[in-house]
Amino acid sequence: MRFILALVGALFTTFAQVSFVNSEDNWPSRPIRVFTTSSAGGISDTFMRVLGEELHKRLGQPFVIENHPGGSGNIGARACAEAMPDGYTICIINADPMIYNQFLFKSMPFNPEKGLTPIVNLFHLIQVLVVNSDLKVKTVEELVARSKEKAGTMSYLTAAVPLAVYMDSLKRDKGADWVRVPFKGGGEATTAILSGSTPIGLIGLGNVITQIQSGSMTPLVLVNNIRTPLLPKTPTLADLGYKGAASQTWYGLFAPAGTPRSIIVKIASEVLRVFGDKTFVDKYVISRGQVPAVNTPEEFAAEIKADREAARQVVKESGLAPQ
């Protein structure tokens, strides 16, 4: 009887291993879920929909977007980390939950160093300080002055820690009067700026380029020192004499830890092919205020490691205590 049970166990193990290999070889054989850390209409949501369409053409299966906004990106990152590592769940995540948040939160709902596997970096954001045009300000100095006139009534939003540090330094050094409000996602942030409920935003240019072009928002400064032909007259922080660290704000693809290596490589290689199409890059990356950053899984992992060490120093120097 023991021999029979052992034989059954061995056969089951062999079958499971063969099935796993076969499923890996046949990947993808069903739709792939993509978790985003932004709300519908946010920059990662809108970009992943067009990238997903291109990957659908190449891989033969649809990429189904699921939005998991909030928690400074931790909610979506956790959902991805807890998903089955079978290649049918991936996620598009920005730098915050992967490099900053572990230094800003007393506890994390997932392990950013071990819970997710880097697939490929996608792009760096060009970030911009914008205001609702009803404020009638054109420069940072004018914004500071207006905040003093409207003491106790002005708020701003941003998803990036170094940018919050910049706003806090202006508040401290120039006597500005504003308060930071929670950031849930690019779509909601854009709505808040437009409505005037939160008239100041440090946000990815792709979220607000249409509003800038229409005149409903005014750009004041490019806050991560990356220039763009979309805003040739807008100064950078360096132009204004700011010496602090620029924000590391990228968006990349990840998979739950343990996802088969062959699938990671296959996704990365297909993304590289998509980015090899100049028409795609011009239309969906550069025109939206982004800078292409595609690389290999190994290069992306090394980049994250270096960014994490830089983030440790930024948070330490800011004096921000974990919440």
Protein Blocks (a to p, Z undefined) as FASTA:
>chain_A
ZZmmmmmmmmmmmmmmmmmmmmmmmpcfbdcddddfbdehiaklmmmmmmmmmmmmmnop
acdddddeejhhmmmmmmmmmpccehpaccdddfklmmmmmmmpfbdcbdfklmpccfbd
cbdcdddddddfklopabfklmmmmmmmmgoiaccddfbfklmmmmmmmmmmnopacddd
ddfbfklmmmmmmnomamcccddfklmmmmmmnopaccfbdckopacfklmmbccfklno
pabdcddddddddddehiafklmmmmmmmmmmmmmpmklmmmmmmmnopacfbdcfklmm
mmmmmmmmmmmmmmmmnopacZZ
